[in-house]
Amino acid sequence: MKILITGVCGNIGSFLCNELKAKHEIIGLDMASNYDKCNKYYSCDITDKKQIEDVIKENEDLDIIVHCAALAHNKGNDLSRERFMKVNYEATKYFVDLSNEYLKLKNFIFISTISVYGERLEQDVYVETDVCEPKSPYAVAKKLSEEYITENCKCNYTMLRLAPVYSKSFTLNIERRSRIKGIPYVVGNGKQRLSLCNIRNIYEAVNYIVDNADSEKNEIYNISDNKIYEFNDLLKFIGANKKIILPKFGFKMLHSINSVTIKKQFIHENSIKLISDNIYSSDKLNSKVKMKYGMKDVI
């Protein structure tokens, strides 16, 4: 098949490109001036509809689009709501609209996030049918993109809501949950549970969708490792022999004060992540393809 991967130079896009190109023709799109790992590459600003249109018109025989390109939580100088909407929502609209106009896709695969559920102290486990309450600009833009695809995409589509992603070469989502200023730490006894996503499980999901493009119709899947981790597992992963222990009650108090005073999203989001369980079940996807990789596979 002929597959367009947006954000092909990023962690997820480049991994999918390397894995899929053995069986498929990969068209890559990103901001970098050059990239030689795919069959054909376009340097493109996804906030420019005309640039996207030129790429799509040159590749009207595309079978699949895997839309990975996005502004992440912590990337870029401009992290305003407007910028997230421009890069993550408006650009997605462009791809959907132009695909409808020029292409006969088998599937539009959208890389989304578990952040669309929002963070709630009273909820430990999230599944695809749960109500979404996105809070951060990143999550709001992703959820609006999901809604636009659902309402407007004329071909089959698949939403992949990723738990925090890691790989052997990308451990930021583990490091930020286990170190503060470079020092290993844990909140309370470290037994709070969380979901993570080995990047290989994303490939397993995408490969399954590509192989079953005609039968996979308009689905939403959480993607996470089957193993549910404790924060103590993250310390083992980074090889921490010593750690500082931060009191759990302090973060509970911080969350309570923030909720009635300054109401900062960063404090709300991260305090909940540190003091409660945050589990994103991939059981729905596991019924079709096994999410078989975990942290043990990258140590």
Secondary structure, DSSP 8 states (H G I E B T S, - for coil): -EEEEETTTSHHHHHHHHHHTTTSEEEEEESSS---SSSEEEE--TT-HHHHHHHHHHTTT--EEEE-----TT-SS---HHHHIIIIIIHHHHHHHHHHHH---SEEEEEEEGGGG---TT--EE-TTS-----SHHHHHHHHHHHHHHHH--S-EEEEEE-SEE-SS--HHHHTTTEETTEEEEETTS--EE--EEHHHHHHHHHHHHHTTTT--SEEEEE--SS-EEHHHHHHHTT-S--EEE-HHHHHHHHHHHHHTT--HHHHHHHHHHHS-BEE--HHHHTTS-----GGGT-
